[in-house]
Amino acid sequence: MTPNNNAGSSVQAGDIKKTLRDAHRHILALFQLYLNAPADSRQTIVDQILHQLASHLQMEEEQMYADIRNGSEEGRRMVEAALLEHDEVKAMMTELQQSENDDDQAMDEFFEDMMQSVRAHFLAEERDMFPLIEELAPRQ
């Protein structure tokens, strides 16, 4: 028997925080790479970001939000706000995927707006939700 057999099927609080924090850092690094890349190579970076971000948002919704939502009224309100932010980011992602890329400056401005929204979401999540994960860990 291994010592982790009693860990259960849910991801441990420290593990999910580390996984999400690492994903935040990776996506933010891709944003920086985009900002420093020549215009003709940015689309590949955008595609990477959109893929990583879609996976990340899904992971948050599946692995973190349900427990926080069920933990307290405060948690429920935070999750509802975060899901609205997810919807906004997903709409921006869809718009980027459907854009014609004719106007590099307009795309850059739109993408930078999306980056700011994502950064703010990540910061709020780490500041407000990560402590709730710790509070819920003993109950899981």
Secondary structure, DSSP 4 states (H G I P E B T S, - for coil): --GGGGG-SSPPHHHHHHHHHHHHHHHHHHHHHHHHS-GGGHHHHHHHHHHHHHHHHHHHIIIIIHHHHHH-HHHHHHHHHHHHHHHHHHHHHHHHHH-----HHHHHHHHHHHHHHHHHHHHHIIIIIHHHHHHHGGG-
